[in-house]
Amino acid sequence: MAVLLQAALPPWPHRLDYGVLLLVAALFLASILAHRYWRAQIRLEDQLAALGRDAERSFERYRAAFRRLPFPAAFVDRATGLVLEADPGWLAAGLPEAGAPVFLDDPELEAAWRAIPPPDAGDRPAEPVELCLRGAAFRAEPLAGVSLGVVLVAAKS
């Protein structure tokens, strides 16, 4: 039977082209590596999305706690003096709302605000400063860490 099969098939006239074989093997390996890369990319995107959801939940918890403070308080940008976030007590006291400068047309208060020193070379915030807003005493405390450049202005207790 093997003899009949050999007689029926003509001999292979060409040599095996190793370049084509190498190209096919390289494409196969490249497709495997691309698949692994895409799977890793999808995993990283999923982890990043989960991290974002966790951060959003944490941010909302802190925002809700900040809004329930029993005294007027606001987060203010140190460089510009703009109110970033204010609690209801701050707004009820007639103090500037979010987006407005904390020193509304008061040159003395603006000079006091500009006198708050920037963080030092080690990114440690400056010492708290006392300010007088609308006749009430407030404590301006520069924050550290990821909040560097933000000042918590709260009623002095």
ABEGO torsion letter per residue (X at the ends): XAAAAAAABBBBABBBBAAAAAAAAAAAAAAAAAAAAAAAAAAAAAAAAAAAAAAAAAAAAAAAAAAABABBBBBBBAAAGBBABBBAAAAAAGBBBBGBBAABGBAAAAAAAAABBBBBAAGBBBBBBBBBBGGBBBBBBBBBEAABGBBBBBBBX
